[in-house]
Amino acid sequence: MSTRVLDPSRQHIVLRVAAALLGGYAFAWGFIALGTSALFAAGMPFHDAEFLSSMLGILAYLAVFLWVFAVPGLRRAGAVLVGAGAAMAGLASLLQHTLV
């Protein structure tokens, strides 16, 4: 039984795709959560705020997905996406607690 190891270029591509998918998801989730709570706090009805944030979140996901392939450092890209997603989700949680 032989084990196949990916060559470095393929491994790099697989890591970029994984970072784009998972990091982009974390970023979009935080973006949507923060956008929904901020728009609701500004007076927009909840479902309208949720719908608008979700539509913008899809565009943000696409933008950061493509950005991961353009940025030179893969670790930096992953750290920025996960860190920004966590920060936005934390801010959204704080904002929601002040609203309730």
N, C-alpha and C positions, 0 to 999 in steps of 0.2 A: 504494500500500500504506500503510495507516494503522496506526500503533502505538497500542494502547490502554494507557493508564496507569491504574492503580487509583487511585481517589480515596482520600484519607487515611484515611477510616474503614475501608474495605475492606482497605487495606494494613496498617493496625494489627491488624485481626482475623487476617489471614494471618500476620503476624509473631507474634502471640500463640499461634496454633495451632502454628506451627513451633517456638517456644520450649517450648511444653508438650510436644510430641511428642519433640523431640530432647533438651531439658534433662531432661525427666522420665525418658527412657530412661537418660541418663547417671547420674542420681540413683539410679534403681532398680538399675542395674547395680552401682554402688558399694555400695548398701545390701545387696544379695544377697551380694556377695563378702565384705563385712565380717561380715555375719550368719552366713554359712556357716563362715568361718574361726573366728569367736569361739565359736560353738556347738560346733564340733569341738574347739577348744582346751579348752572346758569339760567335755568328756568325752562328748558326744553322738556316736553313730555318724555317719559322714560323710554317707551318703545321707539319713538322717533330718534332719540339719542342713541339707543342701542343699534338701530338700523344704520344710521349715518356712520357711527363708529366702526361697524362691521364692514361697511363698504370701503371706508378709508383704510381699514386694517388689511383688507385684501391687497390694496395698492401698496401699502407699506411692506407687506410680506414679499410682494414681487420685487420691490426696490431693494430690500435687504438681501433677498435671495441672489439677485444679480450682483450686489455689492460684494458679497463673499467671494465671488470669482474674480473680482477686480482688485481687491486689496492684496498687498504683497504678503502680509503675515497672517497665516491661518490661525494661530493662537490669539492674536490680537482681535481678529474678526469674531471668533467664538466668544472671547471675553467681553467684547463690546456688546454683542447681541444678547447674551445671557445676562450680563450685568444691567444693561439698559432695560431689558424685559422685566427683570426682578425689581429694579428701581421703580419703573412705571407701575407695576402691580402693587408694590408697597405704597406708593403715593395714592393710588386708586383706593386701596383699603383704608388708608387714613382719611381720605376725603369722604368715603362712604360712612365711616364711623361718625364724622362730624355732621353728616346729613341726618342720621337716624336719631 
